[in-house]
């Protein structure tokens, strides 16, 4: 077997002590290499543009010059192969919605430990969505609508398709969605295929952004 893949990361945080602490913490992970650090979103974006073979940015949200949300939006737009993992103090609905709508693949709060941050980096780099325990509940409740939906749904989605999209955005697997909705996993796949075709997305990350932007479930909007 070959050597494990090393994840090259930029750390972006405006507080020097926090930034340096994160760099030191990540250096203890065998499969993570800190390629650079930034004190604001503009510096993070510049590093993404200049550095070779970058895999991820560990992004704070509240920073001067350019916010983490705006930096995330630009990175996702111009460098889609670079995953953004938010690491911030705040877990309120507005902060989560802004980050996810901008294209962040994961969201942790700063009480996360080294192991959790490392696991989240591996997840987002492999194309998965990941949320801290204190965030996932908010995402699930905001995006997984329940009961009869009277409002007009976008793009011809059925209420069930919208519900499945919300659960995808909350990070649930097909099996977990099937258990949550008490339906078969094959039925879940059918709903996903139909919904993806209607809204024009190709994967769960794009579905997450769609769900947040359209406020599916009546919770997050951005």
C-alpha positions in Angstrom: 0.0 0.0 0.0 1.2 3.6 -0.8 1.5 6.4 1.6 -1.7 8.0 2.8 -2.7 11.2 1.0 -1.6 14.4 2.6 -4.2 17.1 2.8 -2.8 20.5 2.1 -4.7 23.2 4.0 -4.8 26.9 4.4 -5.9 28.2 7.9 -7.8 31.5 7.9 -8.6 33.3 11.2 -8.1 36.9 12.1 -7.0 36.2 15.7 -3.3 35.5 15.6 -3.3 33.3 18.7 -6.1 31.2 17.4 -4.5 31.0 13.9 -1.2 29.9 15.3 -2.8 27.4 17.6 -4.7 25.8 14.7 -1.5 25.6 12.7 0.2 23.8 15.6 -2.7 21.5 16.2 -3.0 20.5 12.5 0.8 19.8 12.4 0.1 17.0 14.8 -2.0 15.1 12.2 0.1 12.8 10.0 -2.0 13.3 6.9 -2.4 17.1 7.1 0.0 19.8 5.9 -0.6 23.5 6.6 0.4 25.2 3.3 -0.3 28.7 4.6 -2.2 30.9 7.0 -4.3 34.0 6.5 -5.6 36.8 8.8 -8.6 37.6 6.6 -10.7 36.4 3.8 -8.8 38.3 1.1 -5.5 36.8 2.2 -7.1 33.3 2.2 -8.4 33.9 -1.4 -5.0 35.1 -2.5 -3.3 32.0 -1.0 -5.8 29.7 -2.8 -4.9 31.4 -6.1 -1.2 31.2 -5.6 -0.6 27.8 -3.9 -0.2 24.6 -5.8 -2.2 21.4 -5.0 -4.3 22.9 -2.3 -7.1 20.7 -0.9 -9.0 22.7 1.7 -9.4 26.0 3.6 -10.2 25.9 7.3 -12.2 29.2 7.4 -13.3 31.5 10.1 -16.4 33.6 9.3 -16.0 36.9 11.0 -12.9 38.5 9.7 -11.9 42.0 8.5 -11.3 43.1 4.8 -13.3 40.2 3.4 -15.6 37.9 5.5 -15.2 34.2 5.5 -18.6 33.9 3.8 -17.5 36.1 0.8 -14.1 34.3 0.6 -15.9 31.0 0.6 -18.2 32.1 -2.2 -15.3 33.2 -4.3 -13.2 30.1 -3.6 -16.1 27.8 -4.5 -16.8 29.7 -7.6 -13.3 30.0 -8.9 -11.6 27.0 -7.3 -14.2 24.3 -7.0 -11.6 21.6 -6.2 -10.7 23.3 -3.0 -13.1 22.4 -0.1 -14.0 24.9 2.5 -14.5 23.8 6.1 -15.9 26.5 8.4 -14.4 26.7 11.9 -16.0 29.5 13.9 -17.3 30.6 17.2 -20.9 31.0 16.1 -23.6 28.4 15.4 -26.6 30.6 14.9 -28.9 30.0 11.9 -27.8 33.1 10.0 -24.1 32.2 10.2 -24.8 28.6 9.2 -27.1 29.5 6.4 -24.6 32.1 5.0 -21.7 29.6 5.0 -23.7 26.8 3.4 -25.2 29.0 0.8 -21.7 30.2 -0.1 -20.7 26.6 -0.7 -18.9 25.4 2.5 -18.9 21.7 2.7 -18.7 21.5 6.5 -19.3 23.6 9.6 -17.6 23.2 13.0 -17.5 25.4 16.1 -14.2 26.2 17.8 -14.7 23.8 20.6 -14.0 21.0 18.2 -11.0 18.9 19.0 -8.1 17.8 16.8 -9.6 14.5 16.0 -12.9 16.1 14.9 -11.2 18.7 12.8 -9.1 16.1 11.1 -12.0 13.8 10.4 -14.0 16.8 9.0 -11.1 17.8 6.7 -10.9 14.3 5.4 -14.6 14.2 4.8 -14.9 17.5 2.9 -11.9 16.8 0.8 -13.5 13.5 -0.3 -16.6 15.4 -1.3 -18.8 14.7 1.7 -20.8 17.1 3.8 -20.0 17.2 7.5 -21.3 19.2 10.5 -20.4 19.4 14.2 -22.8 17.8 16.6 -24.0 21.2 17.8 -24.7 22.3 14.1 -26.2 19.2 12.6 -29.4 19.4 14.7 -29.9 23.0 13.5 -29.4 22.1 9.9 -31.7 19.1 10.2 -34.5 21.0 11.8 -34.2 24.0 9.5 -34.1 22.0 6.2 -36.2 18.9 6.8 -39.8 20.1 6.5 -42.5 18.1 8.1 -46.2 17.8 7.6 -48.4 19.2 4.8 -46.7 21.9 2.8 -49.1 24.4 1.4 -46.6 26.8 -0.1 -45.6 26.6 -3.7 -42.4 24.6 -4.1 -39.7 25.6 -6.5 -38.9 23.8 -9.8 -41.9 21.5 -9.6 -40.6 19.6 -6.6 -43.1 17.5 -4.7 -43.3 17.9 -0.9 -41.6 14.5 -0.5 -38.8 15.5 -2.8 -38.3 18.7 -1.0 -38.2 16.9 2.3 -35.6 14.4 1.0 -33.5 17.3 -0.3 -33.6 18.9 3.2 -32.4 15.7 4.8 -29.6 15.3 2.3 -28.6 18.8 3.1 -28.6 17.9 6.8 -26.0 15.3 6.1 -28.1 12.1 6.2 -27.2 9.1 4.1 -29.8 7.3 2.0 -30.2 4.7 4.6 -30.7 7.3 7.3 -33.3 9.1 5.2 -35.2 5.9 4.6 -35.3 5.2 8.4 -36.3 8.8 9.1 -39.2 8.8 6.6 -40.1 5.1 7.1 -39.7 4.3 3.4 -37.5 2.0 1.4 -34.0 3.0 0.4 -34.9 2.3 -3.3 -37.7 4.9 -2.9 -35.3 7.4 -1.4 -33.0 6.9 -4.5 -35.9 7.5 -6.8 -36.9 10.7 -5.0 -33.2 11.9 -5.1 -32.9 11.2 -8.8 -36.2 12.9 -9.6 -35.3 15.9 -7.4 -31.8 16.3 -8.8 -33.1 16.2 -12.4 -35.7 18.9 -11.6 -33.3 21.3 -9.9 -30.3 20.7 -12.1 -27.8 19.6 -9.5 -25.3 16.7 -9.8 -24.3 15.9 -6.2 -25.2 16.4 -2.6 -23.0 19.5 -2.1 -24.9 21.3 -4.9 -28.2 20.0 -3.4 -27.2 21.5 0.0 -26.7 25.0 -1.6 -30.0 24.7 -3.4 -31.8 23.7 -0.2 -30.4 26.6 1.8 -30.9 29.1 -1.0 -34.6 28.1 -1.4 -35.3 27.7 2.3 -36.6 24.2 2.0 -38.3 23.2 5.3 -39.1 26.8 6.1 -35.9 27.3 8.1 -32.6 28.6 6.7 -32.8 31.1 3.9 -29.9 33.0 2.3 
